[in-house]
C-alpha cells in the first residue's frame, strides 16, 4: 500500500532539508568549533570530521540512495547502479567518520567505545556494510536466482529501512552526547551554539521523515522487472 502522492515532490523537500542540515553542521563545526583537520594540535578539529561525514554519508547520501528508486524516472538498471553507488559512498564516508572519532580519542587519551552512541554506531556501520554486500551479491553481481531475489527483497527493504532509522536515531543521540559535554565544559545551555546543535538534530530527523515518506509514496515511473514493482533499499 502506498500514499496517494508522487515521490518526486517529497524528495524535493527532502533535498532542501538535507542541504539545510548540512549547512548547519558545517556552521557548527567550522564557526563554533574551529574547523576540520585530519592532523592538528587541537584534537577537537579531528573530531569535527566525525559529525560532518556521518551526517553527509549515512544520513543524507544514504537517504538519497533510498529515495533514488522511487524519485528518479530512469530505467531500472540505471537506478540500481545509482542506488548501489550512493550506498557505497555513504558507507565509505561513514567508515572514515568513525575512524576520525577513534583518531581523536586515541590522540587525546580518551577511552573508546564507552557510550551508548558509540556502541550503536559500531552496530549501525556493521549492519550497513552487511546490507550493502548482500545487496550487491544478490541483486547486482553475481546475482542470485529469481527465487532468491524474490524471497530476499522484502527483507532487504525492511532491513535497510531499519538500519537507516537506527542511524538517524543514533545521530540524534550523538548530537545530544556532544552538546552535553560542551555544556558541561561551559557553553551556555540557552546559547546560540546549543540551539544550533539541537535544531541540526531536529532537521536531520525531518529529512529522514521525508525519506521514509518517499518510500511509501507512488513511484515516478512504474518499475518492471522479474520481481514486479518495488522500492529497494
C-alpha positions as CSV (number, residue, x, y, z in Angstrom):
1,X,0.0,0.0,0.0
2,X,1.4,3.4,-1.0
3,X,0.5,7.0,-0.3
4,X,-1.6,8.7,-2.9
5,X,1.1,11.2,-3.7
6,X,4.1,11.0,-6.1
7,X,7.6,10.5,-4.6
8,X,9.2,13.4,-6.6
9,X,7.8,16.4,-4.6
10,X,8.6,14.6,-1.3
11,X,12.2,14.1,-2.4
12,X,12.4,17.7,-3.5
13,X,11.5,18.8,0.0
14,X,14.0,16.2,1.5
15,X,16.8,17.6,-0.8
16,X,16.2,21.1,0.6
17,X,16.0,19.9,4.2
18,X,19.2,17.8,3.7
19,X,21.1,20.9,2.4
20,X,19.9,22.9,5.4
21,X,21.1,20.2,7.8
22,X,24.5,20.0,6.0
23,X,24.9,23.8,6.2
24,X,24.0,23.8,9.9
25,X,26.5,21.1,10.8
26,X,29.2,22.9,8.8
27,X,28.4,26.2,10.6
28,X,28.6,24.4,13.9
29,X,31.9,22.6,13.3
30,X,33.7,25.4,11.4
31,X,32.3,28.6,13.0
32,X,31.7,27.4,16.6
33,X,34.2,24.5,16.9
34,X,37.1,25.9,15.0
35,X,37.1,23.9,11.7
36,X,38.1,20.4,10.5
37,X,41.5,18.8,10.2
38,X,42.9,15.3,9.9
39,X,46.2,16.3,11.6
40,X,46.1,19.1,14.2
41,X,47.5,20.2,17.6
42,X,43.9,20.9,18.6
43,X,42.4,17.4,18.6
44,X,38.9,18.7,18.6
45,X,39.4,19.6,14.9
46,X,39.9,15.9,14.2
47,X,36.7,15.0,16.0
48,X,34.8,17.6,13.9
49,X,35.2,15.5,10.9
50,X,33.0,12.8,12.6
51,X,29.6,14.6,12.7
52,X,30.2,16.1,9.2
53,X,30.9,12.8,7.5
54,X,28.3,10.8,9.4
55,X,25.6,13.3,8.5
56,X,26.7,13.6,4.9
57,X,27.3,9.9,4.4
58,X,24.9,7.6,6.3
59,X,22.1,10.1,6.7
60,X,22.0,12.4,3.6
61,X,23.6,10.3,0.9
62,X,22.2,7.1,2.4
63,X,18.7,8.8,2.3
64,X,19.3,9.8,-1.3
65,X,20.2,6.2,-2.2
66,X,16.9,5.0,-0.6
67,X,14.9,7.6,-2.5
68,X,16.5,7.1,-5.8
69,X,14.4,4.0,-6.7
70,X,11.2,6.0,-6.3
71,X,12.1,9.5,-7.4
72,X,14.2,9.0,-10.5
73,X,12.3,8.4,-13.8
74,X,15.0,6.2,-15.2
75,X,15.4,2.6,-16.3
76,X,15.6,0.0,-13.5
77,X,19.1,-0.9,-14.4
78,X,20.3,2.7,-14.1
79,X,18.5,3.2,-10.8
80,X,20.0,0.0,-9.5
81,X,23.5,1.3,-10.2
82,X,22.8,4.7,-8.7
83,X,21.3,3.1,-5.6
84,X,24.3,0.8,-5.2
85,X,26.9,3.5,-5.8
86,X,25.2,6.0,-3.4
87,X,25.0,3.5,-0.6
88,X,28.7,2.6,-1.3
89,X,29.7,6.2,-1.0
90,X,27.6,6.6,2.2
91,X,29.3,3.5,3.7
92,X,32.7,4.8,2.8
93,X,32.1,8.2,4.3
94,X,30.7,6.6,7.5
95,X,33.7,4.4,7.9
96,X,36.1,7.4,7.6
97,X,33.9,9.4,10.0
98,X,34.2,6.6,12.6
99,X,37.9,6.4,12.1
100,X,38.1,10.2,12.8
101,X,36.3,9.7,16.1
102,X,38.8,6.9,17.1
103,X,41.7,9.0,16.0
104,X,40.6,11.9,18.1
105,X,40.1,9.7,21.1
106,X,43.4,7.9,20.7
107,X,45.4,11.1,20.3
108,X,43.6,12.8,23.1
109,X,43.9,10.0,25.6
110,X,40.1,9.4,25.7
111,X,38.7,5.9,26.1
112,X,36.9,4.4,23.1
113,X,33.5,2.7,22.9
114,X,32.3,3.8,26.4
115,X,29.0,5.3,25.4
116,X,25.7,4.1,24.1
117,X,26.1,6.3,21.0
118,X,29.4,4.5,20.1
119,X,28.0,1.0,20.7
120,X,25.0,1.7,18.5
121,X,27.3,3.4,15.9
122,X,29.5,0.4,15.5
123,X,26.4,-1.8,15.2
124,X,24.9,0.5,12.5
125,X,28.0,0.7,10.4
126,X,28.4,-3.1,10.6
127,X,24.8,-3.7,9.6
128,X,25.0,-1.1,6.8
129,X,28.1,-2.9,5.4
130,X,26.5,-6.3,5.6
131,X,23.3,-4.9,3.9
132,X,25.4,-3.4,1.1
133,X,27.5,-6.6,0.5
134,X,24.4,-8.8,0.5
135,X,22.5,-6.4,-1.8
136,X,25.5,-6.3,-4.2
137,X,25.9,-10.0,-4.3
138,X,22.1,-10.8,-4.6
139,X,20.7,-8.1,-6.8
140,X,23.8,-6.9,-8.7
141,X,26.8,-9.2,-9.1
142,X,27.0,-12.2,-9.4
143,X,23.2,-12.0,-8.7
144,X,21.0,-14.6,-7.1
145,X,18.4,-16.7,-8.7
146,X,15.0,-15.3,-9.3
147,X,13.6,-17.2,-6.3
148,X,16.3,-16.0,-4.0
149,X,15.8,-12.4,-5.1
150,X,12.0,-12.6,-4.6
151,X,12.5,-14.1,-1.1
152,X,15.3,-11.6,-0.2
153,X,13.6,-8.4,-1.5
154,X,11.1,-7.8,1.3
155,X,13.8,-8.5,3.9
156,X,16.2,-6.2,2.0
157,X,13.7,-3.4,2.1
158,X,12.7,-3.8,5.8
159,X,16.3,-4.4,7.0
160,X,17.6,-1.4,5.0
161,X,14.9,0.9,6.5
162,X,15.5,-0.4,10.0
163,X,19.3,0.3,9.7
164,X,18.6,3.8,8.3
165,X,16.2,4.6,11.2
166,X,18.8,3.3,13.7
167,X,21.4,5.6,12.0
168,X,19.2,8.6,12.3
169,X,18.3,7.9,15.9
170,X,21.9,7.4,16.7
171,X,22.8,10.7,15.1
172,X,20.4,12.5,17.4
173,X,21.9,10.6,20.3
174,X,25.4,11.8,19.1
175,X,24.3,15.4,18.9
176,X,22.9,15.1,22.4
177,X,26.0,13.5,23.8
178,X,28.4,16.1,22.3
179,X,26.2,19.0,23.4
180,X,26.0,17.6,27.0
181,X,29.8,17.5,27.1
182,X,30.0,21.1,25.7
183,X,27.5,22.4,28.2
184,X,29.5,20.7,31.0
185,X,32.5,22.5,29.7
186,X,30.9,25.9,30.0
187,X,28.9,26.8,26.8
188,X,25.5,28.4,27.7
189,X,22.6,26.0,27.8
190,X,20.4,28.5,26.0
191,X,23.2,30.0,23.8
192,X,23.4,30.2,20.1
193,X,25.6,27.1,19.7
194,X,23.3,24.9,21.9
195,X,20.3,25.9,19.8
196,X,22.1,25.3,16.6
197,X,23.1,21.8,17.6
198,X,19.6,20.9,18.8
199,X,18.0,22.3,15.6
200,X,20.5,20.4,13.5
201,X,19.4,17.2,15.1
202,X,15.7,18.1,14.5
203,X,16.4,19.0,10.9
204,X,18.2,15.6,10.4
205,X,15.1,13.8,11.8
206,X,12.8,15.8,9.5
207,X,15.0,14.8,6.5
208,X,14.7,11.2,7.5
209,X,10.9,11.5,7.8
210,X,10.6,12.7,4.2
211,X,12.9,9.9,3.1
212,X,10.5,7.4,4.7
213,X,7.5,9.1,3.2
214,X,9.1,8.9,-0.3
215,X,9.5,5.1,0.2
216,X,5.8,4.6,0.8
217,X,4.7,7.0,-2.0
218,X,3.9,6.5,-5.7
219,X,7.0,6.0,-7.9
220,X,7.7,8.4,-10.7
221,X,7.6,5.6,-13.2
222,X,6.4,2.0,-12.9
223,X,9.3,-0.4,-12.5
224,X,9.0,-3.6,-14.4
225,X,11.4,-6.4,-13.6
226,X,11.3,-10.0,-12.6
227,X,10.1,-9.0,-9.1
228,X,7.3,-6.7,-10.2
229,X,7.2,-3.1,-8.9
230,X,9.2,-2.4,-5.8
231,X,11.3,0.2,-4.0
232,X,14.6,-1.4,-3.0
233,X,16.5,-0.1,0.0
